[in-house]
Amino acid sequence: MDKNTDKDNDDKTPEQPRQPKNLQGLLKFAMEATSKEDPTGPTEFHMDEEKRKFLEDALKDMTVDVKKEMLDAVKILNDPDATESDQVNALEVINDLIDSIDNAILFQQLMGFDALIPCLNSKYESVRAAALLLVADLVKNNPSGQLALVQLNIMSTLTNLLTHPDPICTNAMSAISSLVTNYDQGVKELFESKEIYKIVKILETRKENRLITKVTFFLSGIPGCHPDFVDKFLDLGIMKYLSELIVPVTQEELQDSQILNKVQNILHATANFCTYNRSIDDLRIIAPDLSHRLKEIVKVAATDEAFSDIQEYAEKILKVMK
């Protein structure tokens, strides 16, 4: 939501990349393969003339009609006889194609949203998961898509999916975050529809590391992107829920990337809200022992440079609470 380096990624065992189905997919596949071979090196391709000519000829043979491919994919999504695999592949093809705002808007113009939304309620978990990822990518930095989906009352569908097991719940939170990023009407809809309570409830009742990471990543951007809504979040008791999540951790626990990401995002969200005096006052009243917990976290975080962000955020909170 904000321009930070917080972790909002999935910490799963790496999977083999999907085989490319079109030109965009081929280029993405090639670039990913190159970066994995030498992630610290230059991003340019270095190949001999024979290999270069082979690639150029292959690309020339692959003429991509984005509109046709999108229409074909939408047709599959609308086909009641399409298999689970067919639908997932269609959603992935669309996701490969929307590598630009123009293509995302084209999908919208082709009535793609009408085919996409029913996929969110599919009986197949894999279809729901792929559809949620597509929503997140479609509306990211895309005001036209954000407006259209909010007007289609998608918010309640997304928040209902927060109750599902991972990866559905985490993908749903990613979609919600993308839907309201830098889009005040999206945040306003969360409050007017009361769906915001389902998100806040996660902080109170859920324990999954990845889900908490997604929610706190969303919250970390509110003060910077949506300052007019800070008081509304404080009225919900957001500082109470965040402070309860701030607990001392061991160095061994922080070696787990999921725990590391979760702790980092909890502290970052708290630090960002603490740019407002009311948030600081709330913490002093509801969490009088928070300073002690933060000092324990700082002590552990100081043992490894990999934990430097955690140390920085904890120290920021300590500083304003003095």
C-alpha positions, 0 to 999 in steps of 0.5 A, a space after each residue: 500500500 505504501 512505498 515501503 520494503 515490508 514483506 507482503 510475499 508468500 513464504 512457500 517452497 519454491 515451485 517450478 515456473 509455469 511454462 509460457 503460453 504466449 510472448 509475454 509469458 516467454 519473456 517473463 520466463 526467460 528473464 526469471 531464469 536469467 535472474 536465478 542464474 545470476 541474481 546479482 549480475 546485470 539484467 541484460 542477456 549475453 548470448 552468442 550470435 547463433 542463440 540470439 538468432 534462434 531466439 529472435 526467430 522464435 519470437 517472430 513466429 510467436 504473434 500474440 493477439 492479446 485481445 483474442 487470447 483474453 476473449 478465449 480465456 473469458 470464454 473458458 471462464 464462462 463455459 459451465 463445462 470447463 474443467 477445474 484445470 481449464 479455468 485455472 489455466 485461463 486465469 493464469 493466461 489472463 494474469 500473464 497478459 495484464 502486464 500493463 495498465 492498458 491490458 488490464 483496462 482492455 480485460 475490463 472492457 471485454 467484460 472480463 470482470 463479469 466472468 472473473 467474479 463468479 470464479 471467486 465463489 467457485 467450488 474449486 479452491 484452486 480456481 478461487 485462489 487463482 481468481 483472487 491473485 488475478 483481482 490483486 494484479 488487475 487493480 494494483 495501481 489501476 483506479 479504473 479497475 478499483 472503481 469498477 470492482 467496488 461498484 460491483 460490490 466485490 468487497 463482501 465477497 473478498 472479506 467472506 473469503 478471509 475465513 477460508 484456509 490458506 491460501 484463499 484467506 491470504 490471497 483475499 487479503 492481497 486482493 483487498 489491499 490492492 483494491 483500496 491502495 491509494 483509492 479512498 473510495 475503497 477504504 470508505 466502502 470498507 467502513 460503510 459496508 462494515 466489512 472492515 470489522 472482518 479484517 480487524 477481527 483477524 488481528 483478534 482471533 487468527 494466528 496464521 503468520 502469513 495472514 497476519 502479515 498480509 493484514 498488518 501490511 495493509 494497515 502499515 499503509 493507511 497513515 501514509 496513503 489514507 490519513 483522513 481515515 486514521 481516526 476511524 481505524 483508531 476508533 476500532 481499537 486498532 492500537 489495542 490489537 496491534 500492541 497485543 501482537 507485539 511480543 518478545 521473540 527469540 533469534 531462532 524464531 526470527 530465522 523463520 521467514 514467516 515469523 520475521 515478516 510478521 513481526 516486521 509488519 506488525 511493528 511497521 504498522 504500529 510505528 506508522 500509526 504512532 506518527 499520530 499523537 492519539 495513537 501514542 496516547 492509546 498505547 500508553 493507556 492500553 499497553 503500559 508494559 509495551 516499552 518493556 516488550 519492545 526493549 526485549 525485541 530490540 535486544 534480540 534484533 540487534 544480534 543480526 543485521 537481517 533483523 535491522 528493520 525490526 530493530 528500527 521500527 521497535 526503536 521508533 515506537 520506543 522513542 515516541 512513547 517516552 
